[in-house]
Amino acid sequence: MIASAPGQIFLFGEHAVVYSQPALAAAIDLRTRVKSESRDDMRVLVDSEGVGKLEGVVRGKGGQWTIEKKSGDVRELEHVVKAVESTFSHLGDGGGLELEILSDIPVGSGLGSSSAVTTAT
């Protein structure tokens, strides 16, 4: 399956929302695409172009799913790990998963690349 999400730009109020003030944001014509494939084992593999790679093992207990024994670019891809854990916990099921992340949105540009990755995941 392939999912995608657009980048974003704040026209005004990006920091004002912290103080419950309005902001105006708009989608831009740059996208992040996430290709996902299930695996027969309980391993999670993430390959994010230009960011890094991550491997982990899926564990479930009491309806909560986590990715343990992570290795690779863990810090840079932690938002992806949290999105996968949240999805598995919400569904009440988990399993092996391979994610390939491709993005037109420059990392660190302030155009919502992390948000787009999390949404598409």
MMTF fields as JSON, N, C-alpha, C and O atoms, coordinates in Angstrom:
{
  "mmtfVersion": "1.0.0",
  "mmtfProducer": "UNKNOWN",
  "numBonds": 483,
  "numAtoms": 484,
  "numGroups": 121,
  "numChains": 1,
  "numModels": 1,
  "chainsPerModel": [1],
  "groupsPerChain": [121],
  "chainIdList": ["A"],
  "bondAtomList": [4, 2, 8, 6, 12, 10, 16, 14, 20, 18, 24, 22, 28, 26, 32, 30, 36, 34, 40, 38, 44, 42, 48, 46, 52, 50, 56, 54, 60, 58, 64, 62, 68, 66, 72, 70, 76, 74, 80, 78, 84, 82, 88, 86, 92, 90, 96, 94, 100, 98, 104, 102, 108, 106, 112, 110, 116, 114, 120, 118, 124, 122, 128, 126, 132, 130, 136, 134, 140, 138, 144, 142, 148, 146, 152, 150, 156, 154, 160, 158, 164, 162, 168, 166, 172, 170, 176, 174, 180, 178, 184, 182, 188, 186, 192, 190, 196, 194, 200, 198, 204, 202, 208, 206, 212, 210, 216, 214, 220, 218, 224, 222, 228, 226, 232, 230, 236, 234, 240, 238, 244, 242, 248, 246, 252, 250, 256, 254, 260, 258, 264, 262, 268, 266, 272, 270, 276, 274, 280, 278, 284, 282, 288, 286, 292, 290, 296, 294, 300, 298, 304, 302, 308, 306, 312, 310, 316, 314, 320, 318, 324, 322, 328, 326, 332, 330, 336, 334, 340, 338, 344, 342, 348, 346, 352, 350, 356, 354, 360, 358, 364, 362, 368, 366, 372, 370, 376, 374, 380, 378, 384, 382, 388, 386, 392, 390, 396, 394, 400, 398, 404, 402, 408, 406, 412, 410, 416, 414, 420, 418, 424, 422, 428, 426, 432, 430, 436, 434, 440, 438, 444, 442, 448, 446, 452, 450, 456, 454, 460, 458, 464, 462, 468, 466, 472, 470, 476, 474, 480, 478],
  "bondOrderList": [1, 1, 1, 1, 1, 1, 1, 1, 1, 1, 1, 1, 1, 1, 1, 1, 1, 1, 1, 1, 1, 1, 1, 1, 1, 1, 1, 1, 1, 1, 1, 1, 1, 1, 1, 1, 1, 1, 1, 1, 1, 1, 1, 1, 1, 1, 1, 1, 1, 1, 1, 1, 1, 1, 1, 1, 1, 1, 1, 1, 1, 1, 1, 1, 1, 1, 1, 1, 1, 1, 1, 1, 1, 1, 1, 1, 1, 1, 1, 1, 1, 1, 1, 1, 1, 1, 1, 1, 1, 1, 1, 1, 1, 1, 1, 1, 1, 1, 1, 1, 1, 1, 1, 1, 1, 1, 1, 1, 1, 1, 1, 1, 1, 1, 1, 1, 1, 1, 1, 1],
  "groupList": [{"groupName": "MET", "atomNameList": ["N", "CA", "C", "O"], "elementList": ["N", "C", "C", "O"], "formalChargeList": [0, 0, 0, 0], "bondAtomList": [1, 0, 2, 1, 3, 2], "bondOrderList": [1, 1, 2], "singleLetterCode": "M", "chemCompType": "L-PEPTIDE LINKING"}, {"groupName": "ILE", "atomNameList": ["N", "CA", "C", "O"], "elementList": ["N", "C", "C", "O"], "formalChargeList": [0, 0, 0, 0], "bondAtomList": [1, 0, 2, 1, 3, 2], "bondOrderList": [1, 1, 2], "singleLetterCode": "I", "chemCompType": "L-PEPTIDE LINKING"}, {"groupName": "ALA", "atomNameList": ["N", "CA", "C", "O"], "elementList": ["N", "C", "C", "O"], "formalChargeList": [0, 0, 0, 0], "bondAtomList": [1, 0, 2, 1, 3, 2], "bondOrderList": [1, 1, 2], "singleLetterCode": "A", "chemCompType": "L-PEPTIDE LINKING"}, {"groupName": "SER", "atomNameList": ["N", "CA", "C", "O"], "elementList": ["N", "C", "C", "O"], "formalChargeList": [0, 0, 0, 0], "bondAtomList": [1, 0, 2, 1, 3, 2], "bondOrderList": [1, 1, 2], "singleLetterCode": "S", "chemCompType": "L-PEPTIDE LINKING"}, {"groupName": "PRO", "atomNameList": ["N", "CA", "C", "O"], "elementList": ["N", "C", "C", "O"], "formalChargeList": [0, 0, 0, 0], "bondAtomList": [1, 0, 2, 1, 3, 2], "bondOrderList": [1, 1, 2], "singleLetterCode": "P", "chemCompType": "L-PEPTIDE LINKING"}, {"groupName": "GLY", "atomNameList": ["N", "CA", "C", "O"], "elementList": ["N", "C", "C", "O"], "formalChargeList": [0, 0, 0, 0], "bondAtomList": [1, 0, 2, 1, 3, 2], "bondOrderList": [1, 1, 2], "singleLetterCode": "G", "chemCompType": "PEPTIDE LINKING"}, {"groupName": "GLN", "atomNameList": ["N", "CA", "C", "O"], "elementList": ["N", "C", "C", "O"], "formalChargeList": [0, 0, 0, 0], "bondAtomList": [1, 0, 2, 1, 3, 2], "bondOrderList": [1, 1, 2], "singleLetterCode": "Q", "chemCompType": "L-PEPTIDE LINKING"}, {"groupName": "PHE", "atomNameList": ["N", "CA", "C", "O"], "elementList": ["N", "C", "C", "O"], "formalChargeList": [0, 0, 0, 0], "bondAtomList": [1, 0, 2, 1, 3, 2], "bondOrderList": [1, 1, 2], "singleLetterCode": "F", "chemCompType": "L-PEPTIDE LINKING"}, {"groupName": "LEU", "atomNameList": ["N", "CA", "C", "O"], "elementList": ["N", "C", "C", "O"], "formalChargeList": [0, 0, 0, 0], "bondAtomList": [1, 0, 2, 1, 3, 2], "bondOrderList": [1, 1, 2], "singleLetterCode": "L", "chemCompType": "L-PEPTIDE LINKING"}, {"groupName": "GLU", "atomNameList": ["N", "CA", "C", "O"], "elementList": ["N", "C", "C", "O"], "formalChargeList": [0, 0, 0, 0], "bondAtomList": [1, 0, 2, 1, 3, 2], "bondOrderList": [1, 1, 2], "singleLetterCode": "E", "chemCompType": "L-PEPTIDE LINKING"}, {"groupName": "HIS", "atomNameList": ["N", "CA", "C", "O"], "elementList": ["N", "C", "C", "O"], "formalChargeList": [0, 0, 0, 0], "bondAtomList": [1, 0, 2, 1, 3, 2], "bondOrderList": [1, 1, 2], "singleLetterCode": "H", "chemCompType": "L-PEPTIDE LINKING"}, {"groupName": "VAL", "atomNameList": ["N", "CA", "C", "O"], "elementList": ["N", "C", "C", "O"], "formalChargeList": [0, 0, 0, 0], "bondAtomList": [1, 0, 2, 1, 3, 2], "bondOrderList": [1, 1, 2], "singleLetterCode": "V", "chemCompType": "L-PEPTIDE LINKING"}, {"groupName": "TYR", "atomNameList": ["N", "CA", "C", "O"], "elementList": ["N", "C", "C", "O"], "formalChargeList": [0, 0, 0, 0], "bondAtomList": [1, 0, 2, 1, 3, 2], "bondOrderList": [1, 1, 2], "singleLetterCode": "Y", "chemCompType": "L-PEPTIDE LINKING"}, {"groupName": "ASP", "atomNameList": ["N", "CA", "C", "O"], "elementList": ["N", "C", "C", "O"], "formalChargeList": [0, 0, 0, 0], "bondAtomList": [1, 0, 2, 1, 3, 2], "bondOrderList": [1, 1, 2], "singleLetterCode": "D", "chemCompType": "L-PEPTIDE LINKING"}, {"groupName": "ARG", "atomNameList": ["N", "CA", "C", "O"], "elementList": ["N", "C", "C", "O"], "formalChargeList": [0, 0, 0, 0], "bondAtomList": [1, 0, 2, 1, 3, 2], "bondOrderList": [1, 1, 2], "singleLetterCode": "R", "chemCompType": "L-PEPTIDE LINKING"}, {"groupName": "THR", "atomNameList": ["N", "CA", "C", "O"], "elementList": ["N", "C", "C", "O"], "formalChargeList": [0, 0, 0, 0], "bondAtomList": [1, 0, 2, 1, 3, 2], "bondOrderList": [1, 1, 2], "singleLetterCode": "T", "chemCompType": "L-PEPTIDE LINKING"}, {"groupName": "LYS", "atomNameList": ["N", "CA", "C", "O"], "elementList": ["N", "C", "C", "O"], "formalChargeList": [0, 0, 0, 0], "bondAtomList": [1, 0, 2, 1, 3, 2], "bondOrderList": [1, 1, 2], "singleLetterCode": "K", "chemCompType": "L-PEPTIDE LINKING"}, {"groupName": "TRP", "atomNameList": ["N", "CA", "C", "O"], "elementList": ["N", "C", "C", "O"], "formalChargeList": [0, 0, 0, 0], "bondAtomList": [1, 0, 2, 1, 3, 2], "bondOrderList": [1, 1, 2], "singleLetterCode": "W", "chemCompType": "L-PEPTIDE LINKING"}],
  "groupTypeList": [0, 1, 2, 3, 2, 4, 5, 6, 1, 7, 8, 7, 5, 9, 10, 2, 11, 11, 12, 3, 6, 4, 2, 8, 2, 2, 2, 1, 13, 8, 14, 15, 14, 11, 16, 3, 9, 3, 14, 13, 13, 0, 14, 11, 8, 11, 13, 3, 9, 5, 11, 5, 16, 8, 9, 5, 11, 11, 14, 5, 16, 5, 5, 6, 17, 15, 1, 9, 16, 16, 3, 5, 13, 11, 14, 9, 8, 9, 10, 11, 11, 16, 2, 11, 9, 3, 15, 7, 3, 10, 8, 5, 13, 5, 5, 5, 8, 9, 8, 9, 1, 8, 3, 13, 1, 4, 11, 5, 3, 5, 8, 5, 3, 3, 3, 2, 11, 15, 15, 2, 15],
  "groupIdList": [1, 2, 3, 4, 5, 6, 7, 8, 9, 10, 11, 12, 13, 14, 15, 16, 17, 18, 19, 20, 21, 22, 23, 24, 25, 26, 27, 28, 29, 30, 31, 32, 33, 34, 35, 36, 37, 38, 39, 40, 41, 42, 43, 44, 45, 46, 47, 48, 49, 50, 51, 52, 53, 54, 55, 56, 57, 58, 59, 60, 61, 62, 63, 64, 65, 66, 67, 68, 69, 70, 71, 72, 73, 74, 75, 76, 77, 78, 79, 80, 81, 82, 83, 84, 85, 86, 87, 88, 89, 90, 91, 92, 93, 94, 95, 96, 97, 98, 99, 100, 101, 102, 103, 104, 105, 106, 107, 108, 109, 110, 111, 112, 113, 114, 115, 116, 117, 118, 119, 120, 121],
  "secStructList": [7, 3, 3, 3, 3, 3, 3, 3, 3, 3, 3, 3, 7, 6, 6, 4, 4, 4, 4, 6, 7, 7, 7, 3, 3, 3, 3, 3, 3, 3, 3, 3, 3, 3, 3, 3, 3, 3, 3, 1, 1, 1, 3, 3, 3, 3, 3, 3, 6, 6, 6, 3, 3, 3, 3, 3, 3, 3, 3, 3, 3, 6, 6, 3, 3, 3, 3, 3, 3, 3, 3, 3, 1, 6, 6, 6, 6, 2, 2, 2, 2, 2, 2, 2, 2, 2, 2, 2, 2, 2, 2, 6, 7, 7, 7, 3, 3, 3, 3, 3, 3, 3, 3, 1, 1, 7, 6, 6, 1, 1, 1, 7, 2, 2, 2, 2, 2, 2, 2, 2, 7],
  "xCoordList": [0.843, 0.0, 0.9, 1.959, 0.469, 1.184, 0.219, -0.889, 0.653, -0.125, 0.736, 1.964, 0.085, 0.855, 0.156, -1.043, 0.936, 0.413, 1.192, 2.38, 0.517, 1.196, 2.002, 1.775, 2.937, 3.612, 2.67, 1.562, 3.117, 2.266, 3.099, 4.315, 2.411, 3.047, 2.083, 0.88, 2.62, 1.809, 1.888, 2.975, 0.737, 0.698, 0.846, 1.457, 0.277, 0.525, 0.082, -0.76, 0.652, 0.211, 0.821, 0.294, 1.918, 2.504, 2.801, 2.528, 3.347, 3.678, 2.532, 2.51, 1.594, 0.461, -0.456, -1.124, -0.499, -1.389, -1.033, -1.889, 0.21, 0.636, -0.145, -0.357, -0.57, -1.312, -2.8, -3.485, -3.289, -4.706, -5.172, -6.344, -4.27, -4.611, -4.721, -4.152, -5.449, -5.648, -4.384, -3.475, -4.378, -3.312, -3.956, -5.067, -3.263, -3.748, -2.654, -1.562, -2.973, -2.024, -2.624, -3.841, -1.761, -2.219, -1.331, -0.146, -1.924, -1.152, -0.342, -0.748, 0.809, 1.646, 1.778, 1.41, 2.296, 2.38, 3.682, 4.315, 4.064, 5.163, 4.6, 3.857, 4.937, 4.32, 5.359, 6.493, 4.93, 5.68, 4.872, 3.661, 5.546, 4.896, 5.505, 6.721, 4.636, 5.08, 4.522, 3.31, 5.431, 5.05, 5.19, 6.244, 4.129, 4.18, 3.87, 3.014, 4.585, 4.356, 4.441, 5.322, 3.509, 3.564, 4.672, 5.092, 5.125, 6.168, 5.638, 4.724, 6.213, 5.797, 6.422, 5.99, 7.431, 8.06, 7.586, 6.69, 8.154, 7.752, 8.759, 8.888, 9.46, 10.447, 9.829, 8.963, 10.29, 9.92, 11.184, 12.199, 11.109, 12.221, 11.724, 10.694, 12.453, 12.098, 13.289, 14.418, 13.03, 14.065, 13.535, 12.625, 14.104, 13.661, 14.759, 15.823, 14.477, 15.443, 15.941, 15.148, 17.239, 17.834, 17.817, 18.393, 17.161, 17.092, 17.818, 18.651, 17.514, 18.199, 17.362, 16.292, 17.879, 17.223, 17.083, 17.86, 16.071, 15.81, 15.304, 14.565, 15.705, 15.188, 14.72, 15.283, 13.686, 13.199, 12.36, 12.095, 11.944, 11.122, 9.813, 9.818, 8.688, 7.367, 7.013, 7.137, 6.565, 6.123, 4.76, 4.531, 3.86, 2.542, 2.245, 2.542, 1.646, 1.282, 0.104, 0.187, -0.98, -2.142, -2.729, -3.223, -2.684, -3.248, -2.324, -2.651, -1.173, -0.203, 0.932, 1.522, 1.229, 2.281, 3.456, 3.276, 4.649, 5.851, 6.858, 6.792, 7.775, 8.888, 10.126, 10.53, 10.719, 11.862, 13.109, 13.06, 14.219, 15.511, 15.779, 16.196, 15.529, 15.718, 17.204, 18.004, 17.543, 18.906, 18.852, 17.864, 19.901, 19.954, 19.743, 20.186, 19.066, 18.848, 17.591, 16.603, 17.647, 16.48, 15.969, 14.77, 16.852, 16.425, 15.718, 14.683, 16.264, 15.709, 14.365, 13.568, 14.109, 12.884, 11.932, 11.015, 12.137, 11.298, 9.824, 8.948, 9.531, 8.13, 7.458, 6.253, 8.209, 7.663, 7.381, 6.336, 8.305, 8.118, 6.85, 6.043, 6.664, 5.479, 4.199, 3.19, 4.221, 3.032, 2.682, 1.508, 3.682, 3.44, 2.925, 1.964, 3.554, 3.108, 1.665, 0.865, 1.334, -0.019, -1.039, -2.12, -0.696, -1.604, -1.825, -2.965, -0.751, -0.887, -1.719, -2.573, -1.482, -2.229, -3.701, -4.57, -3.99, -5.376, -6.096, -7.257, -5.405, -5.999, -6.057, -6.823, -5.242, -5.188, -4.445, -4.598, -3.646, -2.903, -1.608, -1.543, -0.6, 0.68, 1.34, 0.906, 2.37, 3.09, 4.268, 4.562, 4.937, 6.074, 5.642, 4.552, 6.509, 6.164, 7.43, 8.453, 7.351, 8.455, 7.927, 6.935, 8.594, 8.189, 9.306, 10.47, 8.936, 9.865, 9.288, 8.16, 10.064, 9.59, 10.351, 11.58, 9.596, 10.156, 9.461, 8.239, 10.222, 9.609, 10.189, 11.392, 9.297, 9.702, 9.959, 10.526, 9.537, 9.621, 11.011, 11.392, 11.77, 13.109, 13.043, 12.292, 13.832, 13.902, 14.448, 15.424, 13.816, 14.279, 13.891, 14.387, 13.008, 12.627, 11.481, 11.169, 10.848, 9.687, 8.413, 7.428, 8.426, 7.26, 6.489, 5.73, 6.681, 5.877, 6.285, 5.427, 7.579, 8.004, 7.713, 7.269, 7.95, 7.674, 6.182, 5.77, 5.378, 3.921, 3.419, 2.557, 3.95, 3.528, 3.909, 3.128, 5.106, 5.533, 4.621, 4.172, 4.345, 3.496, 2.09, 1.507, 1.542, 0.203, 0.151, -0.78, 1.128, 1.13, 1.41, 0.981, 2.132, 2.432, 1.176, 1.202],
  "yCoordList": [-1.156, 0.0, 1.234, 1.242, 2.266, 3.54, 4.626, 4.753, 5.403, 6.544, 7.787, 7.709, 8.935, 10.174, 11.289, 11.229, 12.307, 13.482, 14.703, 14.605, 15.859, 17.068, 17.747, 17.53, 18.565, 19.46, 20.607, 20.684, 21.496, 22.616, 23.872, 23.826, 24.975, 26.254, 27.063, 27.096, 27.705, 28.593, 29.99, 30.543, 30.554, 31.915, 32.925, 33.98, 32.591, 33.367, 32.561, 31.669, 32.88, 32.307, 30.981, 30.311, 30.57, 29.263, 29.097, 28.04, 30.11, 30.014, 30.488, 30.19, 31.212, 31.72, 30.598, 30.746, 29.484, 28.385, 27.825, 27.255, 27.983, 27.534, 28.28, 27.758, 29.507, 30.343, 30.407, 31.374, 29.372, 29.251, 30.378, 30.754, 30.907, 31.941, 31.299, 30.234, 31.941, 31.336, 31.37, 32.176, 30.465, 30.403, 30.049, 29.521, 30.34, 29.985, 29.193, 29.7, 27.941, 27.059, 26.623, 26.646, 26.228, 25.743, 24.589, 24.537, 23.667, 22.568, 23.115, 24.067, 22.495, 22.888, 21.706, 20.579, 21.972, 20.957, 20.144, 19.868, 19.772, 18.846, 17.746, 18.033, 16.499, 15.39, 14.429, 14.355, 13.698, 12.574, 11.321, 11.288, 10.291, 9.02, 7.934, 7.863, 7.098, 5.979, 4.696, 4.514, 3.82, 2.512, 1.505, 1.419, 0.741, -0.242, -1.633, -1.82, -2.59, -4.002, -4.795, -4.567, -5.733, -6.576, -7.611, -7.939, -8.11, -9.136, -10.333, -10.2, -11.5, -12.723, -12.86, -13.693, -12.051, -12.105, -10.895, -10.173, -10.675, -9.561, -8.407, -7.643, -8.288, -7.221, -6.018, -6.155, -4.843, -3.596, -3.022, -2.849, -2.731, -2.118, -0.806, -0.774, 0.273, 1.588, 2.108, 2.113, 2.544, 3.147, 4.493, 4.557, 5.562, 6.906, 7.611, 7.93, 7.845, 8.472, 9.798, 10.684, 9.922, 11.158, 11.334, 12.294, 10.416, 10.527, 9.364, 9.575, 8.146, 6.998, 5.742, 5.685, 4.726, 3.418, 3.009, 3.423, 2.184, 1.71, 0.277, -0.084, -0.536, -1.894, -2.062, -1.467, -2.874, -3.164, -4.423, -5.01, -4.834, -6.026, -5.6, -4.867, -6.061, -5.717, -6.651, -7.871, -6.055, -6.823, -6.292, -5.082, -7.208, -6.811, -7.403, -8.568, -6.577, -7.054, -6.228, -5.002, -6.896, -6.199, -5.162, -4.13, -5.413, -4.472, -3.327, -2.532, -3.231, -2.189, -2.797, -3.801, -2.193, -2.693, -1.733, -0.516, -2.278, -1.45, -2.034, -3.206, -1.19, -1.638, -1.587, -0.521, -2.752, -2.874, -3.241, -3.499, -3.257, -3.628, -2.832, -3.378, -1.522, -0.661, -0.43, -0.292, -0.393, -0.056, 0.788, 0.767, 1.514, 2.385, 3.83, 4.252, 4.584, 6.014, 6.231, 6.796, 5.772, 5.757, 7.166, 7.422, 8.068, 9.426, 10.133, 10.77, 10.024, 10.709, 10.13, 10.819, 8.872, 8.207, 7.868, 7.067, 8.463, 8.149, 8.481, 7.77, 9.548, 9.888, 8.799, 8.582, 8.122, 7.008, 5.822, 5.181, 5.532, 4.448, 4.691, 3.777, 5.908, 6.24, 6.084, 5.614, 6.469, 6.324, 4.851, 4.484, 4.009, 2.573, 1.952, 1.183, 2.278, 1.735, 2.141, 1.321, 3.394, 3.892, 3.179, 2.814, 2.982, 2.299, 0.856, 0.394, 0.138, -1.253, -1.338, -2.217, -0.439, -0.458, -0.152, -0.771, 0.796, 1.146, -0.03, -0.304, -0.718, -1.862, -3.103, -4.029, -3.117, -4.285, -5.451, -6.597, -5.151, -6.199, -5.596, -4.401, -6.408, -5.948, -7.061, -8.211, -6.728, -7.723, -7.086, -5.907, -7.876, -7.353, -6.327, -6.412, -5.357, -4.257, -3.688, -3.545, -3.37, -2.704, -1.4, -1.391, -0.294, 1.025, 1.65, 1.639, 2.189, 2.971, 4.377, 4.559, 5.373, 6.752, 7.572, 7.64, 8.191, 9.077, 10.421, 10.476, 11.507, 12.81, 13.865, 13.904, 14.724, 15.915, 17.082, 18.098, 16.934, 18.018, 18.01, 17.015, 19.08, 19.106, 19.012, 19.746, 18.108, 17.954, 19.241, 19.804, 19.702, 20.901, 22.204, 23.263, 22.148, 23.358, 24.121, 25.24, 23.52, 24.162, 23.97, 24.675, 23.015, 22.777, 21.518, 20.973, 21.062, 19.96, 18.582, 17.712, 18.35, 17.027, 15.94, 14.853, 16.2, 15.199, 14.926, 13.777, 15.967, 15.789, 14.977, 14.114, 15.245, 14.504, 13.034, 12.161, 12.751, 11.357, 10.65, 9.532, 11.294, 10.688, 10.447, 9.394, 11.392, 11.247, 10.122, 9.316, 10.055, 9.022, 7.635, 6.633, 7.57, 6.282, 5.719, 4.632],
  "zCoordList": [0.0, 0.0, 0.0, 0.626, -0.703, -0.708, -0.243, -0.764, 0.739, 1.229, 1.083, 1.11, 0.927, 0.822, 1.58, 1.853, 1.911, 2.606, 2.126, 1.821, 2.057, 1.584, 2.686, 3.876, 2.255, 3.184, 3.511, 2.981, 4.385, 4.78, 4.951, 5.14, 4.878, 5.166, 6.027, 5.768, 7.04, 7.87, 7.275, 7.11, 6.954, 6.43, 7.559, 7.386, 8.724, 9.939, 11.151, 11.041, 12.3, 13.561, 13.952, 14.841, 13.32, 13.619, 15.109, 15.677, 15.735, 17.16, 18.045, 19.239, 17.483, 18.261, 18.74, 19.763, 18.018, 18.406, 19.782, 20.459, 20.193, 21.522, 22.604, 23.698, 22.287, 23.231, 22.878, 23.212, 22.203, 21.821, 20.908, 20.928, 20.123, 19.156, 17.771, 17.533, 16.864, 15.538, 14.676, 14.876, 13.724, 12.728, 11.399, 11.355, 10.34, 9.012, 8.304, 8.048, 7.995, 7.317, 5.991, 5.807, 5.08, 3.778, 3.337, 3.664, 2.589, 2.005, 0.836, 0.169, 0.603, -0.529, -1.486, -1.153, -2.651, -3.698, -3.618, -4.637, -2.409, -2.168, -1.282, -0.344, -1.561, -0.836, -0.282, -0.755, 0.737, 1.273, 0.984, 1.204, 0.489, 0.194, 1.08, 1.256, 1.628, 2.459, 1.851, 1.743, 1.46, 0.928, 2.059, 2.69, 2.319, 3.402, 2.872, 2.007, 3.413, 3.095, 4.385, 5.213, 4.546, 5.738, 5.578, 4.468, 6.716, 6.745, 7.519, 8.333, 7.266, 7.953, 9.335, 10.132, 9.622, 10.94, 11.76, 11.323, 12.896, 13.766, 13.706, 14.662, 12.6, 12.45, 11.756, 10.892, 12.15, 11.487, 10.867, 11.542, 9.578, 8.854, 8.264, 7.592, 8.514, 7.983, 7.194, 7.686, 5.971, 5.132, 4.663, 3.836, 5.192, 4.86, 4.071, 4.601, 2.804, 1.905, 2.479, 2.798, 2.603, 3.081, 4.591, 5.104, 5.322, 6.782, 7.44, 8.321, 7.025, 7.592, 7.577, 6.97, 8.267, 8.341, 9.792, 10.653, 10.049, 11.398, 11.326, 10.411, 12.292, 12.443, 13.874, 14.793, 14.062, 15.402, 15.4, 14.35, 16.595, 16.773, 17.424, 18.412, 16.87, 17.392, 18.54, 18.429, 19.653, 20.816, 21.25, 21.269, 21.596, 22.068, 23.422, 23.686, 24.296, 25.624, 26.121, 26.199, 26.454, 26.999, 26.064, 26.519, 24.775, 23.807, 23.433, 22.552, 24.092, 23.768, 22.955, 23.353, 21.835, 20.956, 20.978, 20.932, 21.048, 21.042, 20.055, 19.684, 19.65, 18.822, 19.706, 20.171, 19.93, 20.826, 20.039, 18.837, 20.748, 20.163, 18.891, 17.869, 18.981, 17.815, 17.554, 18.479, 16.283, 15.892, 14.631, 13.897, 14.391, 13.221, 13.634, 14.702, 12.782, 12.998, 13.844, 13.375, 15.099, 15.981, 16.263, 16.154, 16.617, 16.991, 15.83, 16.03, 14.64, 13.477, 13.048, 12.411, 13.391, 12.938, 14.084, 13.903, 15.258, 16.42, 16.168, 16.661, 15.41, 15.124, 14.287, 14.416, 13.444, 12.659, 13.583, 13.471, 14.486, 15.457, 16.267, 16.437, 16.768, 17.572, 16.757, 17.284, 15.484, 14.635, 14.432, 14.478, 14.209, 14.022, 15.319, 15.297, 16.445, 17.736, 18.026, 18.477, 17.77, 18.018, 17.131, 17.594, 15.867, 14.943, 15.365, 15.407, 15.679, 16.121, 17.397, 17.517, 18.353, 19.614, 19.377, 19.992, 18.491, 18.17, 17.51, 17.814, 16.613, 15.917, 16.803, 16.536, 17.86, 18.731, 18.109, 18.531, 17.109, 16.411, 15.892, 15.606, 15.774, 15.248, 14.478, 14.535, 13.771, 13.003, 12.314, 12.51, 11.506, 10.778, 9.75, 9.185, 9.515, 8.625, 8.007, 8.676, 6.736, 6.051, 5.477, 4.748, 5.809, 5.337, 4.517, 4.915, 3.374, 2.558, 2.459, 2.001, 2.888, 2.927, 1.893, 1.912, 0.99, -0.033, 0.085, 0.227, 0.028, 0.232, -0.689, -0.944, -1.186, -1.938, -0.988, -1.387, 0.276, 1.253, 1.883, 2.5, 1.746, 2.346, 3.873, 4.515, 4.442, 5.895, 6.503, 6.007, 7.578, 8.272, 7.612, 7.996, 6.621, 5.889, 6.54, 6.132, 7.554, 8.168, 7.372, 7.589, 6.446, 5.593, 5.992, 5.19, 7.223, 7.744, 7.283, 7.127, 7.056, 6.587, 7.624, 7.253, 8.899, 9.939, 10.058, 10.217, 9.984, 10.047, 8.866, 9.026, 7.688, 6.5, 6.611, 6.232, 7.128, 7.305, 8.296, 8.041, 9.424, 10.448, 9.912, 10.172, 9.176, 8.61, 7.59, 7.605, 6.712, 5.673, 6.242, 5.67, 7.37, 7.989, 8.595, 9.173]
}
